Amino acid sequence: MPELPEVQTVVNGIKSKINKHKILRFKKYISKLRYPIQKNLSSKVEGSKVTTVFRKAKYIIINLSNNKSLVIHLGMSGRIIIVKDNKKKFKHTHFSIFFNKNLVLQFIDPRRFGYICITKTVSLERHRFFVNLGVEPLIEKFNDRYLLNVTKNKKSPIKNIIMNQKYIVGVGNIYASEALFLSGINPKNMGCSLTRQDCIKLVKAIKNVLKKSIKLGGSSISDHTMISGKMGYFQNKLQVYGREGLKCRKRTCQSPIIRIVIARRSTFYCTECQK
Ligand SMILES: [Zn+2]
């Protein structure tokens, strides 16, 4: 499933190609993805211009000149490709947005858990997708004070807390394991056991791991086509995730990484480095 860095990579790629472009046509090839595609969607986007593209949690937002916003989610397997001259419709393309200068955005999603909808830009914050979301991890508001406040009375494992979208958006399973390793915190530790120092380290680790992945993901985009929603090169740099039985990457440690299940999700950590 695409996580925050992958979505940011998609956003960066899309933005560089379609910003300021005019939408000539929207065409769907299916009536329903995860949710039905609004019947009047095409009439609400055609003729308007893209004013900006950004990420909000794991959603791609395309603001339009008619004060509406397209909201796209990649679901489990969604990808976006932008092609010139639309010579080919890829398999599993469920909708296409045709722009001027012959650019076409195709939404490809074999498992159909993705979705698209249109809403008024002014009411985006109150949209049901966004109204209950916590803080963005890459902004200043997500800091040690915030994390300490969120964790201080909680008896659930810290890994669950940082993955809970109500508190912080976009920290998925992989990045949660990685950030906890980098900050030396055992993923099973209860939220309330975290000290201020732990929170400082964990906030820093979450930001670093996400930023690094965005940076590496960005470099995997080629000039002409962009297929995204996959992990970029970051997957080669994982410290603990998927490394069960392999040696800890801290040179002074080398203990085997273990895998446990927390809240039905695979969790990887080093028993020596994470106390
Ligand atoms: Zn270790």
Residues whose N, C-alpha, C, O or C-beta is under 5 A from the ligand:
A	BS01	ZN	C248 K250 C253 Q254 S255 C270 E272 C273
